[in-house]
Amino acid sequence: MESTGQRELFGDQISSHEGDQRTSMLSRDSSLQAALGTFERHMQDEGFSINTVKAFASDIRLLGRYMGIGTPIGEIGTKNLNDYLHWLTHERGVPCSPKSYARRVTTLKVFFGWLHESGVLAQDPSVAVIQQSVSSPLPEAPQLGDVQRAVEVAAAWRVGDSERKPDARPYLLLTLLLKTGIKKGEAMAIVPNHIDAGDPDHPVLYVRYANPRLRYKERKLPLDPAWMEVLAEYLSQYHPTDTLFTCTARNLEYILHDIADAADLPPGVLSFENLRWASALQDWRDEVEHDDIRQKLGLSKIAWRETKTKLRRLIEREQFESQLAP
């Protein structure tokens, strides 16, 4: 049986080799249907989410309905794709929202970009397709000052005072989210043995998924060595027997709300999602490699495109506001 270590060492190579074999069976004369089948397996190999695989495959089938599913991929040019997009919005007779339109353009770019990069097509016909951008609001990530005040509040609660007994949980939770950027469900799934302190100077958190179909989201994230001291305090206070956090996800949200309230921050600013953005923003400020940020967040390359754009806009807004400050 193949060991975990072998999979970590050779899994990408095996997947890449199998992918190369599959694309080598395609040519410019291959039908759209044949290319779609190979494309679906490619997306699965690359760790695309289940919903993304389904959506992209559906989009290519829709292109097949317009062009003919048996059309050779080498005969599909930029004009065909622009005509198809015009048909979607003006002639199909079915509403196509800006968001759906944008995703279908993305599908074309990913699909034909993959065919070009794999050497199946000499040119990528999707490069010059007409794309209508869909603006989505920026997340309300806490600013640096907000984060500092929140950490100070949680640190004070960790120590306690005459009116409040020491409680390490708020500080443990807040600093964990700021460091790792994990989601609420990922935090709730942590069990103590997911935290490895074998190397005291480089402790790590293993983000695990019980569902085998989501294993591609699993990852290893570094922790601050000082955080392990907080963890020890928390374990002695709460004695978790199963998962790390012994309460419900709603209770963890209340903890974050209470921290924000004590720090005089707007309600909701310390949500799990906003702290995830705050973690990624700090990595961006620290000039962490962008692909490392993507992997830390557990995002596919497709999902990372929009996230990266928003992070860049958030940084630009932050820099602009700092210039206006007296």
C-alpha positions in Angstrom: 0.0 0.0 0.0 1.3 3.5 -0.9 2.3 5.4 2.2 1.3 9.0 3.0 4.9 10.1 2.5 5.0 8.5 -0.9 1.9 10.2 -1.9 3.3 13.6 -0.7 6.5 13.0 -2.6 5.2 11.5 -5.8 1.5 12.2 -6.0 1.9 15.4 -8.0 4.4 13.7 -10.4 2.0 10.8 -10.9 -1.0 13.1 -11.4 1.0 15.2 -13.9 2.2 12.2 -15.8 -1.3 10.8 -16.1 -2.5 14.2 -17.2 0.1 14.5 -19.8 -0.9 11.1 -21.2 -4.5 12.1 -21.4 -3.9 15.4 -23.2 -1.5 13.7 -25.6 -4.5 11.7 -26.8 -6.2 14.9 -27.9 -5.5 16.9 -31.1 -6.9 19.9 -32.8 -9.2 17.5 -34.6 -10.6 16.1 -31.4 -14.3 16.9 -30.7 -15.4 19.3 -28.1 -17.0 16.4 -26.3 -13.8 14.4 -26.2 -11.9 17.4 -24.9 -14.5 18.0 -22.2 -14.1 14.5 -20.8 -10.3 15.0 -20.5 -10.8 18.5 -19.1 -13.1 17.2 -16.3 -10.4 14.7 -15.2 -7.8 17.5 -15.4 -9.9 19.7 -13.1 -10.2 16.8 -10.6 -6.5 16.2 -10.7 -5.8 19.9 -10.0 -8.1 19.9 -7.0 -10.9 22.1 -8.4 -13.9 22.1 -6.1 -16.8 19.8 -6.9 -19.0 22.8 -7.6 -16.4 24.3 -9.9 -16.0 21.1 -11.9 -19.8 20.8 -12.3 -20.2 24.5 -13.3 -17.3 24.5 -15.8 -18.4 21.2 -17.4 -22.0 22.6 -17.7 -20.6 25.7 -19.4 -18.7 23.7 -22.0 -21.7 21.6 -22.7 -23.6 24.8 -23.3 -20.9 25.8 -25.7 -21.4 22.4 -27.3 -25.1 23.0 -27.6 -24.4 26.2 -29.5 -21.4 25.0 -31.6 -22.3 21.3 -31.9 -20.7 18.9 -29.3 -18.9 17.1 -32.1 -17.1 20.3 -33.4 -13.3 19.9 -33.6 -11.7 22.1 -31.0 -9.2 23.3 -33.6 -12.0 24.9 -35.6 -13.2 27.1 -32.8 -11.9 30.6 -33.1 -12.3 33.9 -31.2 -15.2 35.0 -33.4 -17.0 31.8 -32.6 -16.6 32.4 -28.9 -17.7 36.0 -29.1 -20.7 35.0 -31.1 -21.5 32.4 -28.5 -21.3 35.0 -25.7 -23.6 37.3 -27.7 -26.0 34.4 -28.1 -26.0 33.8 -24.4 -27.0 37.3 -23.5 -29.2 38.3 -26.4 -30.5 35.4 -28.4 -30.7 32.3 -26.2 -34.0 33.4 -24.6 -32.8 32.5 -21.1 -31.7 35.2 -18.7 -27.9 35.3 -18.2 -26.9 37.3 -15.2 -23.7 39.3 -15.1 -22.2 36.8 -12.6 -23.1 33.8 -14.8 -21.7 35.6 -17.9 -18.5 36.3 -16.1 -18.1 32.7 -15.0 -18.8 31.4 -18.5 -16.1 33.7 -19.8 -13.7 32.3 -17.2 -14.6 28.8 -18.2 -13.7 29.5 -21.8 -10.4 31.0 -20.8 -9.5 28.1 -18.4 -10.6 25.5 -20.9 -8.9 26.8 -24.0 -6.0 28.1 -22.0 -5.4 24.6 -20.8 -5.6 23.2 -24.3 -3.1 25.7 -25.5 -0.7 25.2 -22.6 -0.9 21.4 -23.1 0.2 21.8 -26.7 -3.1 20.6 -28.1 -3.9 24.0 -29.7 -1.2 26.2 -31.2 -3.2 29.3 -30.2 -5.6 30.2 -27.5 -8.8 31.5 -29.1 -10.2 32.8 -25.7 -7.5 35.4 -25.2 -9.4 38.1 -27.0 -12.9 37.2 -26.1 -15.1 40.1 -24.9 -15.3 40.0 -21.1 -17.8 42.1 -19.0 -16.4 42.6 -15.5 -18.7 42.1 -12.5 -17.8 44.2 -9.6 -18.4 42.6 -6.2 -18.1 44.5 -2.9 -14.9 44.3 -1.0 -14.9 42.4 2.3 -15.0 44.4 5.5 -11.6 43.1 6.8 -10.5 44.6 10.1 -7.8 47.2 9.8 -4.4 46.9 11.5 -5.5 49.1 14.4 -8.7 47.1 14.8 -6.7 43.9 15.0 -4.3 45.3 17.5 -7.1 46.5 19.8 -8.9 43.1 19.5 -5.7 41.2 20.4 -5.1 43.4 23.4 -8.6 42.7 24.7 -8.2 39.0 24.3 -4.8 39.1 25.9 -6.3 40.9 28.9 -9.0 38.2 29.2 -6.4 35.5 29.0 -4.7 36.9 32.2 -8.0 37.8 34.0 -8.5 40.3 36.8 -10.5 40.8 40.0 -13.8 40.6 38.1 -12.9 38.0 35.5 -11.1 34.7 35.9 -8.4 33.9 33.4 -9.7 32.6 30.1 -7.3 31.6 27.3 -10.0 30.6 24.8 -10.7 34.1 23.3 -7.0 34.7 22.7 -6.4 31.2 21.4 -9.2 31.5 18.9 -8.5 35.0 17.7 -4.7 34.5 17.2 -5.3 31.1 15.6 -7.6 32.7 13.0 -5.3 35.6 12.4 -2.3 33.3 11.9 -3.9 30.6 9.8 -6.9 32.1 8.0 -8.9 28.9 8.5 -12.6 28.8 8.0 -15.2 28.3 10.7 -15.9 24.7 9.8 -12.2 23.9 9.7 -11.7 25.4 13.2 -14.6 23.3 14.5 -13.1 20.2 13.0 -9.7 20.5 14.8 -8.8 17.8 17.3 -5.7 18.2 19.5 -3.6 15.7 17.6 -4.0 17.9 14.5 -1.5 20.2 16.1 2.1 18.9 15.9 4.6 20.4 18.2 7.3 17.8 17.5 9.6 20.7 16.5 9.0 23.3 19.3 10.4 26.1 17.1 8.1 25.2 14.1 4.7 23.9 15.4 2.1 23.2 12.7 -1.6 22.7 12.3 -2.9 20.0 10.0 -6.2 21.0 8.5 -8.1 17.8 7.9 -11.4 16.8 6.1 -13.4 13.7 6.9 -15.0 13.8 3.4 -12.6 12.0 1.0 -13.9 14.2 -1.8 -12.5 17.3 0.0 -9.1 15.9 0.7 -7.6 18.3 -1.8 -8.4 21.1 0.8 -6.2 19.5 3.4 -3.0 21.4 4.2 -0.3 22.0 6.8 -0.1 25.5 8.3 2.7 27.0 10.5 1.8 28.2 14.0 3.6 30.7 16.2 5.7 28.9 18.9 4.3 31.2 21.5 0.8 30.1 20.6 1.6 26.7 22.0 1.8 28.2 25.5 -1.7 29.6 25.1 -2.9 26.2 23.9 -1.5 24.5 27.0 -3.4 27.0 29.2 -6.6 26.4 27.2 -6.3 22.6 27.5 -5.8 22.9 31.3 -8.9 25.1 31.5 -11.3 23.3 29.2 -10.1 19.7 29.0 -11.5 19.0 25.5 -12.1 15.3 25.0 -12.8 15.3 21.3 -12.5 18.4 19.1 -10.4 21.3 20.3 -13.3 23.7 20.7 -15.8 22.1 23.1 -18.6 24.6 22.3 -20.8 25.2 19.2 -19.7 27.3 16.2 -22.3 29.9 17.3 -20.6 30.2 20.7 -17.3 30.9 18.9 -19.0 33.6 17.0 -20.3 35.1 20.2 -16.7 35.1 21.6 -15.5 37.1 18.5 -18.5 39.4 18.9 -17.7 40.0 22.6 -14.1 40.8 21.7 -15.2 43.3 19.1 -17.6 44.9 21.5 -15.0 45.3 24.2 -12.5 46.8 21.7 -15.2 49.3 20.5 -15.2 47.8 17.0 -18.2 47.7 14.6 -20.4 44.6 15.0 -19.4 41.8 12.7 -16.0 43.1 11.9 -14.4 40.1 13.7 -16.3 37.4 11.9 -14.6 34.2 10.8 -14.7 35.4 7.2 -13.3 38.9 7.9 -10.5 37.4 10.0 -9.6 35.1 7.1 -9.2 38.2 5.0 -7.2 39.9 7.7 -4.8 36.9 7.8 -4.3 37.0 4.0 -3.8 40.7 4.0 -1.1 40.5 6.6 0.7 37.9 4.4 0.3 40.2 1.4 1.9 43.1 3.5 4.7 40.7 4.5 5.3 40.0 0.8 4.6 36.3 1.1 4.5 34.5 -2.3 1.0 34.8 -3.7 0.8 31.1 -4.4 1.7 30.4 -0.8 -1.2 32.6 0.3 -3.5 30.7 -2.0 -2.4 27.3 -0.6 -2.6 28.6 2.9 -6.3 29.5 2.3 -7.0 26.2 0.6 -8.2 27.9 -2.6 -8.1 26.5 -6.1 -6.3 28.5 -8.8 -9.7 29.6 -10.1 -11.0 30.8 -6.8 -7.7 32.5 -6.1 -8.2 34.8 -9.1 -11.0 36.8 -7.5 -9.5 36.6 -4.0 -6.2 38.0 -5.3 -7.9 40.9 -7.0 -9.8 41.8 -3.9 -6.6 41.6 -1.8 -4.9 43.9 -4.2 -7.8 46.4 -4.1 -7.8 46.2 -0.3 -4.1 47.0 -0.1 -4.5 49.8 -2.6 -7.3 51.3 -0.5 -5.3 50.9 2.6 -2.3 52.7 1.1 -4.6 55.5 -0.3 -6.2 56.1 3.1 -2.8 56.1 4.8 -1.7 58.9 2.5 -4.8 61.0 3.4 -4.2 60.5 7.1 -2.7 63.6 8.9 
